[in-house]
Amino acid sequence: MGLAQHPSRATPGPSGPGIRAPAGPALVEEGDDRQLLRVAAAFRGFLDALGLDGSDPNLAGTGRRVARAYREILGGLRAEAEPSFSTFPNTEGYAGIVSVTGIPFYSICAHHFLPFFGTAHVGYIPGDRLVGLSKLSRVIDFFARRPQLQERLTEQAAQLLDERLAPGGVVVLLEARHLCMEMRGVSRPGVTTTTTAVRGAFEDPQQLRRFLAGIHPGSAARPAHGE
């Protein structure tokens, strides 16, 4: 699948138009045993609806295990899970591309609640401030840990970085496999979906091509999207 660029004027805020962090207690609250029990009971009902034998020893405790697993998997629904940004002055006036590539991520498809997973590549051109490199990875993880669409995850990460860093430009590229496409439906194992969100200087195809060349050698010889 080709790269999808989205003009900055059409981008949503970091929470996006779909799955948002809830206003009240979320599934992922660590100490909320009542909610964990509700999720466990709901999953047992799901197993019953499938006609599975609840007395099977292999299913004993499955509901609670699933609830605990999703409390971790959906950790990005906690508002306080949003990463803080420790920045420092760009005293040397660095104006090149800062890239962190090959960031693994795992998320849950909001349409089928099956996993999608892959690799994220993030780059920015510093303005007056620089950010600790680990924060770029944490932004991807924060938005991945919620029911998601790959397109929205890409835009959310780019938007948050653009708002918090006020950089010269931001680019986020995600390459992912979707089990909702591999295990069901068209059943095409190994197919990769690529999404890209750009801001500022990376809306220039030449600048975007420089970033892509650092991810996939040889890509600089190919026209950037829109050329």
VEXDREN-2710 file (C-alpha; in Angstrom, 1 decimal):
% VEXDREN-2710
k/r/px/py/pz
1/MET/0.0/0.0/0.0
2/GLY/1.3/3.5/-0.8
3/LEU/2.1/6.3/1.5
4/ALA/-0.9/8.3/2.7
5/GLN/-0.2/12.0/3.4
6/HIS/-2.7/14.1/5.2
7/PRO/-2.6/17.9/5.1
8/SER/-2.1/19.5/8.5
9/ARG/-5.3/21.5/8.2
10/ALA/-7.3/18.3/8.2
11/THR/-5.7/16.6/11.1
12/PRO/-7.5/15.7/14.3
13/GLY/-6.3/16.5/17.8
14/PRO/-4.2/13.9/19.7
15/SER/-7.3/12.1/21.0
16/GLY/-8.6/11.7/17.4
17/PRO/-12.2/11.4/16.3
18/GLY/-12.8/7.8/17.4
19/ILE/-11.7/5.9/20.5
20/ARG/-10.8/8.5/23.2
21/ALA/-9.6/8.2/26.8
22/PRO/-12.7/8.0/28.9
23/ALA/-13.8/10.8/31.2
24/GLY/-14.4/8.4/34.1
25/PRO/-12.5/5.3/35.4
26/ALA/-10.9/3.4/32.5
27/LEU/-10.4/-0.3/32.0
28/VAL/-6.8/0.1/32.7
29/GLU/-7.0/1.5/36.2
30/GLU/-4.6/-0.6/38.2
31/GLY/-6.5/-0.7/41.5
32/ASP/-10.0/-0.9/40.1
33/ASP/-10.8/-4.5/41.1
34/ARG/-14.5/-4.0/40.5
35/GLN/-14.0/-3.1/36.9
36/LEU/-11.6/-6.0/36.4
37/LEU/-14.2/-8.3/37.8
38/ARG/-16.9/-6.8/35.4
39/VAL/-14.6/-7.4/32.4
40/ALA/-13.8/-10.9/33.6
41/ALA/-17.5/-11.7/34.0
42/ALA/-18.3/-10.2/30.6
43/PHE/-15.6/-12.4/28.9
44/ARG/-17.0/-15.5/30.7
45/GLY/-20.4/-14.6/29.1
46/PHE/-18.6/-14.4/25.7
47/LEU/-17.2/-17.9/26.2
48/ASP/-20.7/-19.1/27.2
49/ALA/-22.2/-17.6/24.1
50/LEU/-19.7/-19.6/22.0
51/GLY/-20.9/-22.7/23.7
52/LEU/-17.6/-23.5/25.4
53/ASP/-17.6/-25.6/28.5
54/GLY/-17.0/-23.4/31.5
55/SER/-16.0/-26.4/33.6
56/ASP/-13.0/-27.1/31.3
57/PRO/-9.9/-26.7/33.5
58/ASN/-8.1/-24.9/30.7
59/LEU/-10.8/-22.2/30.8
60/ALA/-10.7/-21.8/34.6
61/GLY/-9.7/-18.3/35.4
62/THR/-9.5/-17.3/31.7
63/GLY/-11.9/-14.4/32.1
64/ARG/-9.8/-12.8/34.8
65/ARG/-6.6/-13.4/32.9
66/VAL/-8.1/-11.7/29.8
67/ALA/-9.2/-8.8/31.9
68/ARG/-5.7/-8.3/33.3
69/ALA/-4.2/-8.7/29.9
70/TYR/-6.4/-6.0/28.4
71/ARG/-5.7/-3.7/31.3
72/GLU/-2.1/-3.7/30.2
73/ILE/-2.8/-3.8/26.4
74/LEU/-5.1/-0.8/26.6
75/GLY/-2.9/1.2/29.0
76/GLY/-3.0/4.2/26.6
77/LEU/-6.6/4.9/27.7
78/ARG/-5.3/6.3/31.0
79/ALA/-5.0/10.1/30.6
80/GLU/-2.0/10.1/33.0
81/ALA/-0.2/7.6/30.7
82/GLU/0.5/10.4/28.2
83/PRO/4.3/10.7/28.2
84/SER/5.8/13.9/29.6
85/PHE/8.2/15.8/27.4
86/SER/11.6/16.7/28.8
87/THR/13.1/19.1/26.3
88/PHE/16.3/21.1/26.4
89/PRO/17.6/24.1/24.4
90/ASN/18.9/23.6/20.9
91/THR/21.9/25.6/21.7
92/GLU/23.9/24.4/18.7
93/GLY/21.1/25.4/16.3
94/TYR/20.9/21.9/14.8
95/ALA/18.5/22.0/11.8
96/GLY/18.9/18.5/10.4
97/ILE/16.5/15.5/10.7
98/VAL/16.5/13.7/14.0
99/SER/15.1/10.2/13.4
100/VAL/14.3/7.2/15.6
101/THR/13.5/4.2/13.4
102/GLY/12.5/0.6/13.8
103/ILE/10.3/1.2/16.9
104/PRO/8.2/-1.9/17.4
105/PHE/4.6/-1.4/18.4
106/TYR/1.5/-3.5/19.1
107/SER/-2.1/-2.3/19.0
108/ILE/-5.7/-3.6/18.8
109/CYS/-7.9/-3.0/15.7
110/ALA/-11.0/-1.1/16.8
111/HIS/-13.1/-2.8/14.1
112/HIS/-12.4/-6.5/15.1
113/PHE/-10.4/-6.3/18.3
114/LEU/-7.7/-8.3/16.8
115/PRO/-4.0/-7.2/17.0
116/PHE/-2.1/-5.2/14.5
117/PHE/1.6/-4.8/15.0
118/GLY/4.7/-3.5/13.2
119/THR/7.3/-0.9/13.1
120/ALA/7.2/2.9/13.5
121/HIS/9.7/5.5/12.2
122/VAL/9.6/9.0/13.6
123/GLY/11.5/12.0/12.6
124/TYR/11.5/15.7/13.4
125/ILE/13.5/18.9/12.5
126/PRO/14.2/20.7/15.8
127/GLY/13.1/24.3/16.4
128/ASP/14.3/26.0/19.6
129/ARG/14.1/22.8/21.7
130/LEU/15.3/19.2/21.5
131/VAL/13.6/16.2/23.1
132/GLY/14.9/13.1/24.6
133/LEU/14.9/10.4/22.0
134/SER/13.1/7.8/24.1
135/LYS/10.1/10.1/24.2
136/LEU/9.5/9.6/20.5
137/SER/9.1/5.9/21.1
138/ARG/6.9/6.5/24.1
139/VAL/4.5/8.6/22.0
140/ILE/4.0/5.7/19.7
141/ASP/3.4/3.3/22.5
142/PHE/0.9/5.6/24.3
143/PHE/-1.3/5.9/21.3
144/ALA/-0.9/2.2/20.3
145/ARG/-2.2/1.0/23.6
146/ARG/-5.9/1.6/22.9
147/PRO/-8.4/0.3/20.3
148/GLN/-7.1/1.9/17.2
149/LEU/-7.0/2.5/13.4
150/GLN/-3.5/2.6/12.0
151/GLU/-4.3/5.8/10.1
152/ARG/-5.5/7.5/13.3
153/LEU/-2.5/6.2/15.3
154/THR/-0.2/7.7/12.8
155/GLU/-1.9/11.1/12.8
156/GLN/-2.2/11.2/16.6
157/ALA/1.5/10.7/17.1
158/ALA/2.4/13.3/14.6
159/GLN/0.0/15.8/16.0
160/LEU/1.1/15.5/19.6
161/LEU/4.8/15.8/18.6
162/ASP/4.0/18.9/16.5
163/GLU/2.1/20.5/19.3
164/ARG/4.6/19.8/22.1
165/LEU/7.9/20.4/20.3
166/ALA/6.9/23.2/17.9
167/PRO/9.5/21.8/15.4
168/GLY/10.4/22.7/11.9
169/GLY/8.7/19.5/10.8
170/VAL/7.4/16.1/11.9
171/VAL/7.0/12.8/10.1
172/VAL/5.6/9.6/11.4
173/LEU/5.6/6.4/9.3
174/LEU/4.0/3.1/10.4
175/GLU/4.4/-0.3/8.7
176/ALA/2.1/-2.9/10.2
177/ARG/0.5/-6.3/9.7
178/HIS/-3.2/-6.7/10.6
179/LEU/-4.5/-10.0/11.9
180/CYS/-8.0/-9.0/11.0
181/MET/-6.8/-9.3/7.4
182/GLU/-4.5/-12.3/7.9
183/MET/-6.7/-14.5/10.0
184/ARG/-10.1/-13.8/8.5
185/GLY/-11.6/-12.1/5.5
186/VAL/-9.2/-12.0/2.6
187/SER/-6.7/-14.1/4.6
188/ARG/-3.5/-12.7/3.2
189/PRO/-0.6/-13.4/5.6
190/GLY/2.3/-11.1/5.6
191/VAL/0.7/-8.1/3.9
192/THR/2.0/-4.8/5.1
193/THR/0.0/-1.6/5.5
194/THR/2.0/1.7/5.4
195/THR/0.7/5.0/6.7
196/THR/2.4/8.4/6.8
197/ALA/1.6/11.7/8.5
198/VAL/3.7/14.8/7.9
199/ARG/3.8/18.3/9.3
200/GLY/5.8/21.4/8.4
201/ALA/9.0/20.9/6.4
202/PHE/8.2/17.2/5.6
203/GLU/5.3/18.3/3.4
204/ASP/8.1/19.1/0.9
205/PRO/8.6/15.9/-1.1
206/GLN/12.4/16.3/-1.2
207/GLN/12.6/16.5/2.6
208/LEU/10.3/13.6/3.0
209/ARG/12.5/11.6/0.6
210/ARG/15.6/12.3/2.7
211/PHE/13.8/10.8/5.7
212/LEU/12.6/7.7/3.7
213/ALA/16.2/7.2/2.5
214/GLY/17.3/6.7/6.1
215/ILE/14.7/4.0/6.6
216/HIS/14.9/2.1/3.4
217/PRO/18.2/2.6/1.5
218/GLY/17.5/3.3/-2.1
219/SER/14.2/5.0/-1.6
220/ALA/15.7/8.4/-2.3
221/ALA/15.9/7.3/-5.9
222/ARG/12.1/7.0/-6.1
223/PRO/9.8/9.9/-6.4
224/ALA/8.1/11.0/-3.1
225/HIS/4.4/10.9/-2.9
226/GLY/2.9/13.8/-4.8
227/GLU/5.8/14.3/-7.2
END
